[in-house]
Amino acid sequence: MKIPISMLAACAILAVSASGFAQPALHSEAQNIVQLSASGAVEVQQDLLSITLSTSRDGADASLVQSQLKAAIDTALAEARKVAQVGLLEAHTGNFSVTPRYGRDGKSTGWHGSAELVLEGRDLAAIGAAAGRIQTLSVSGIAWGLSREQRARVETEAQSMAIERFKARAAEISRSFGFAGFTLREVNVNSNDQGMSPRPRMLAMEARAGAAEAALLVEAGKTSVVVTVSGSVQLK
């Protein structure tokens, strides 16, 4: 069945007219939109300590270097496991590698290997004592952070603060422009730490009388957990 050209033209005109009437409504919905953000910050003591201990070996035989590293790590792990407690003091291996060494002429001169053991948890005194008792490795790094429980508690507090500030700012902007209120269109919530990147203090290596080991004394720093709420509101 063929449709007359006049009918097609009429349909096209009707479609254009319908879209033309719809546009002002869409444009009206997008008016009086304000983008804003607000933050809440809570300072808290870092309660998660991570100490990295490491050692290295060099030799002409790769398998010998590897076995020496393994022996050093196994001895250290055995010492750490004597006092290990879930969440308080945990031990696990870190990087372990054996790579060839080359001279200036590009020829192999032997092998270099390194291995790491990581002690971490919330019992700062126990971790420092364990690090001091391990004789086959030496301390190569210290880092602080927040335990999962501490972070959850502080983030909840900072988030409530950020949301209240967001709402207060939106209400203030609404009043300033002569509107009665606002409606929320979209919102994003993000959190991060400030001042967490390494801020460790290694106070001393205090030798115990009559003992070979030395307790590693450390002091935790503080960090600020910041939650930012951003988004848009429509003034009403």
One Martini backbone bead per residue (centre of mass of N, CA, C, O) as a GRO file, in nm:
protein
  236
    1MET     BB    1   0.093   0.038   0.026
    2LYS     BB    2   0.058   0.368  -0.062
    3ILE     BB    3   0.177   0.678   0.056
    4PRO     BB    4   0.113   0.983   0.045
    5ILE     BB    5   0.306   1.262   0.042
    6SER     BB    6   0.119   1.446   0.213
    7MET     BB    7   0.120   1.257   0.466
    8LEU     BB    8   0.424   1.258   0.523
    9ALA     BB    9   0.450   1.561   0.566
   10ALA     BB   10   0.251   1.576   0.804
   11CYS     BB   11   0.414   1.390   0.994
   12ALA     BB   12   0.672   1.559   1.003
   13ILE     BB   13   0.543   1.815   1.121
   14LEU     BB   14   0.435   1.678   1.379
   15ALA     BB   15   0.712   1.587   1.491
   16VAL     BB   16   0.842   1.865   1.512
   17SER     BB   17   0.626   1.992   1.694
   18ALA     BB   18   0.651   1.795   1.932
   19SER     BB   19   0.955   1.851   1.992
   20GLY     BB   20   0.920   2.156   2.034
   21PHE     BB   21   0.734   2.125   2.294
   22ALA     BB   22   0.941   1.948   2.472
   23GLN     BB   23   1.196   2.126   2.520
   24PRO     BB   24   1.111   2.331   2.742
   25ALA     BB   25   1.074   2.117   2.968
   26LEU     BB   26   1.367   2.016   2.974
   27HIS     BB   27   1.496   2.294   3.024
   28SER     BB   28   1.348   2.351   3.291
   29GLU     BB   29   1.474   2.108   3.458
   30ALA     BB   30   1.785   2.240   3.415
   31GLN     BB   31   1.737   2.456   3.614
   32ASN     BB   32   1.900   2.569   3.890
   33ILE     BB   33   2.195   2.445   3.899
   34VAL     BB   34   2.418   2.321   4.162
   35GLN     BB   35   2.757   2.294   4.234
   36LEU     BB   36   2.896   2.099   4.512
   37SER     BB   37   3.102   2.088   4.821
   38ALA     BB   38   3.205   1.878   5.111
   39SER     BB   39   3.391   1.839   5.423
   40GLY     BB   40   3.530   1.582   5.647
   41ALA     BB   41   3.747   1.582   5.943
   42VAL     BB   42   3.952   1.325   6.118
   43GLU     BB   43   4.163   1.284   6.376
   44VAL     BB   44   4.404   1.006   6.408
   45GLN     BB   45   4.550   0.737   6.539
   46GLN     BB   46   4.780   0.524   6.446
   47ASP     BB   47   4.733   0.140   6.463
   48LEU     BB   48   4.921   0.040   6.212
   49LEU     BB   49   5.199  -0.178   6.182
   50SER     BB   50   5.488  -0.190   5.947
   51ILE     BB   51   5.762  -0.423   5.916
   52THR     BB   52   6.055  -0.441   5.719
   53LEU     BB   53   6.255  -0.722   5.647
   54SER     BB   54   6.599  -0.783   5.526
   55THR     BB   55   6.802  -0.952   5.269
   56SER     BB   56   7.128  -1.040   5.120
   57ARG     BB   57   7.288  -1.212   4.834
   58ASP     BB   58   7.603  -1.342   4.704
   59GLY     BB   59   7.692  -1.536   4.400
   60ALA     BB   60   7.776  -1.795   4.163
   61ASP     BB   61   7.517  -1.952   4.275
   62ALA     BB   62   7.177  -1.953   4.257
   63SER     BB   63   7.094  -2.186   4.452
   64LEU     BB   64   7.259  -2.087   4.694
   65VAL     BB   65   7.130  -1.810   4.728
   66GLN     BB   66   6.842  -1.919   4.768
   67SER     BB   67   6.898  -2.097   5.020
   68GLN     BB   68   6.998  -1.866   5.203
   69LEU     BB   69   6.738  -1.702   5.199
   70LYS     BB   70   6.547  -1.921   5.303
   71ALA     BB   71   6.686  -1.963   5.576
   72ALA     BB   72   6.645  -1.673   5.682
   73ILE     BB   73   6.333  -1.672   5.662
   74ASP     BB   74   6.266  -1.926   5.828
   75THR     BB   75   6.391  -1.822   6.093
   76ALA     BB   76   6.215  -1.566   6.116
   77LEU     BB   77   5.936  -1.703   6.112
   78ALA     BB   78   5.974  -1.879   6.362
   79GLU     BB   79   6.003  -1.637   6.556
   80ALA     BB   80   5.731  -1.489   6.491
   81ARG     BB   81   5.531  -1.736   6.555
   82LYS     BB   82   5.560  -1.732   6.868
   83VAL     BB   83   5.385  -1.428   6.875
   84ALA     BB   84   5.147  -1.470   6.707
   85GLN     BB   85   4.847  -1.264   6.628
   86VAL     BB   86   4.553  -1.197   6.524
   87GLY     BB   87   4.587  -0.849   6.437
   88LEU     BB   88   4.854  -0.796   6.617
   89LEU     BB   89   5.059  -1.033   6.491
   90GLU     BB   90   5.191  -1.060   6.164
   91ALA     BB   91   5.340  -1.289   5.916
   92HIS     BB   92   5.511  -1.224   5.595
   93THR     BB   93   5.616  -1.245   5.292
   94GLY     BB   94   5.787  -1.088   5.042
   95ASN     BB   95   6.022  -1.024   4.856
   96PHE     BB   96   6.167  -1.256   4.600
   97SER     BB   97   6.506  -1.259   4.458
   98VAL     BB   98   6.701  -1.374   4.161
   99THR     BB   99   6.980  -1.214   3.998
  100PRO     BB  100   7.187  -1.119   3.766
  101ARG     BB  101   7.521  -1.023   3.716
  102TYR     BB  102   7.706  -0.746   3.561
  103GLY     BB  103   7.948  -0.624   3.385
  104ARG     BB  104   8.089  -0.395   3.172
  105ASP     BB  105   8.102  -0.632   2.943
  106GLY     BB  106   7.819  -0.807   2.995
  107LYS     BB  107   7.906  -1.021   3.191
  108SER     BB  108   7.870  -1.263   3.408
  109THR     BB  109   7.935  -1.247   3.787
  110GLY     BB  110   7.654  -1.356   3.902
  111TRP     BB  111   7.448  -1.334   4.206
  112HIS     BB  112   7.141  -1.168   4.322
  113GLY     BB  113   6.974  -1.155   4.644
  114SER     BB  114   6.634  -1.110   4.789
  115ALA     BB  115   6.452  -1.065   5.107
  116GLU     BB  116   6.125  -1.064   5.282
  117LEU     BB  117   5.974  -0.949   5.594
  118VAL     BB  118   5.645  -0.904   5.744
  119LEU     BB  119   5.537  -0.698   6.014
  120GLU     BB  120   5.195  -0.688   6.145
  121GLY     BB  121   4.983  -0.460   6.344
  122ARG     BB  122   4.859  -0.344   6.678
  123ASP     BB  123   5.116  -0.452   6.839
  124LEU     BB  124   5.376  -0.258   6.884
  125ALA     BB  125   5.558  -0.398   7.096
  126ALA     BB  126   5.566  -0.684   6.968
  127ILE     BB  127   5.685  -0.600   6.695
  128GLY     BB  128   5.945  -0.470   6.804
  129ALA     BB  129   6.047  -0.725   6.951
  130ALA     BB  130   6.054  -0.918   6.706
  131ALA     BB  131   6.254  -0.751   6.536
  132GLY     BB  132   6.488  -0.775   6.750
  133ARG     BB  133   6.508  -1.105   6.746
  134ILE     BB  134   6.584  -1.090   6.453
  135GLN     BB  135   6.903  -1.193   6.300
  136THR     BB  136   6.869  -1.249   5.969
  137LEU     BB  137   6.751  -0.955   5.973
  138SER     BB  138   6.675  -0.621   5.858
  139VAL     BB  139   6.567  -0.308   5.873
  140SER     BB  140   6.392  -0.132   5.579
  141GLY     BB  141   6.091  -0.064   5.699
  142ILE     BB  142   5.829   0.184   5.788
  143ALA     BB  143   5.468   0.171   5.852
  144TRP     BB  144   5.156   0.344   5.861
  145GLY     BB  145   4.809   0.295   5.980
  146LEU     BB  146   4.477   0.165   5.953
  147SER     BB  147   4.249  -0.005   6.077
  148ARG     BB  148   3.945  -0.120   5.996
  149GLU     BB  149   3.801  -0.021   6.254
  150GLN     BB  150   3.911   0.268   6.263
  151ARG     BB  151   3.820   0.359   5.982
  152ALA     BB  152   3.513   0.311   6.007
  153ARG     BB  153   3.464   0.503   6.244
  154VAL     BB  154   3.583   0.765   6.116
  155GLU     BB  155   3.423   0.773   5.847
  156THR     BB  156   3.145   0.808   5.974
  157GLU     BB  157   3.205   1.081   6.107
  158ALA     BB  158   3.301   1.236   5.849
  159GLN     BB  159   3.045   1.189   5.679
  160SER     BB  160   2.840   1.335   5.857
  161MET     BB  161   2.982   1.606   5.839
  162ALA     BB  162   2.972   1.641   5.526
  163ILE     BB  163   2.664   1.625   5.488
  164GLU     BB  164   2.585   1.868   5.668
  165ARG     BB  165   2.752   2.075   5.504
  166PHE     BB  166   2.613   2.034   5.235
  167LYS     BB  167   2.326   2.113   5.327
  168ALA     BB  168   2.399   2.394   5.438
  169ARG     BB  169   2.508   2.511   5.172
  170ALA     BB  170   2.256   2.468   4.999
  171ALA     BB  171   2.068   2.643   5.176
  172GLU     BB  172   2.229   2.907   5.155
  173ILE     BB  173   2.219   2.937   4.847
  174SER     BB  174   1.915   2.938   4.823
  175ARG     BB  175   1.863   3.194   4.994
  176SER     BB  176   2.052   3.393   4.837
  177PHE     BB  177   1.856   3.345   4.564
  178GLY     BB  178   1.543   3.324   4.673
  179PHE     BB  179   1.487   3.038   4.774
  180ALA     BB  180   1.318   2.784   4.957
  181GLY     BB  181   1.500   2.545   4.824
  182PHE     BB  182   1.594   2.193   4.768
  183THR     BB  183   1.716   1.933   4.544
  184LEU     BB  184   1.852   1.628   4.493
  185ARG     BB  185   2.037   1.483   4.221
  186GLU     BB  186   2.351   1.433   4.303
  187VAL     BB  187   2.604   1.201   4.455
  188ASN     BB  188   2.938   1.198   4.610
  189VAL     BB  189   3.163   0.965   4.789
  190ASN     BB  190   3.483   1.040   4.946
  191SER     BB  191   3.796   0.890   5.066
  192ASN     BB  192   4.089   0.990   5.274
  193ASP     BB  193   4.428   1.033   5.352
  194GLN     BB  194   4.622   1.253   5.572
  195GLY     BB  195   4.953   1.193   5.670
  196MET     BB  196   5.043   0.879   5.612
  197SER     BB  197   5.288   0.908   5.478
  198PRO     BB  198   5.564   0.844   5.603
  199ARG     BB  199   5.557   0.880   5.982
  200PRO     BB  200   5.795   0.759   6.126
  201ARG     BB  201   5.940   0.667   6.454
  202MET     BB  202   6.268   0.586   6.546
  203LEU     BB  203   6.391   0.599   6.853
  204ALA     BB  204   6.531   0.302   6.919
  205MET     BB  205   6.803   0.070   7.002
  206GLU     BB  206   6.749  -0.134   7.277
  207ALA     BB  207   6.957  -0.297   7.471
  208ARG     BB  208   6.969  -0.584   7.639
  209ALA     BB  209   7.066  -0.722   7.913
  210GLY     BB  210   7.227  -1.014   7.821
  211ALA     BB  211   7.137  -0.958   7.511
  212ALA     BB  212   7.124  -0.958   7.159
  213GLU     BB  213   6.871  -0.825   7.143
  214ALA     BB  214   6.662  -0.553   7.005
  215ALA     BB  215   6.432  -0.319   7.065
  216LEU     BB  216   6.193  -0.169   6.865
  217LEU     BB  217   6.122   0.169   6.885
  218VAL     BB  218   5.798   0.318   6.839
  219GLU     BB  219   5.598   0.594   6.689
  220ALA     BB  220   5.299   0.717   6.636
  221GLY     BB  221   5.101   0.887   6.430
  222LYS     BB  222   4.895   1.105   6.244
  223THR     BB  223   4.567   1.120   6.083
  224SER     BB  224   4.342   1.227   5.823
  225VAL     BB  225   4.007   1.171   5.767
  226VAL     BB  226   3.857   1.228   5.446
  227VAL     BB  227   3.529   1.342   5.351
  228THR     BB  228   3.366   1.382   5.030
  229VAL     BB  229   3.088   1.578   4.920
  230SER     BB  230   2.938   1.561   4.594
  231GLY     BB  231   2.726   1.769   4.368
  232SER     BB  232   2.375   1.831   4.294
  233VAL     BB  233   2.133   2.102   4.289
  234GLN     BB  234   1.791   2.219   4.299
  235LEU     BB  235   1.633   2.506   4.291
  236LYS     BB  236   1.298   2.605   4.455
   0.00000   0.00000   0.00000
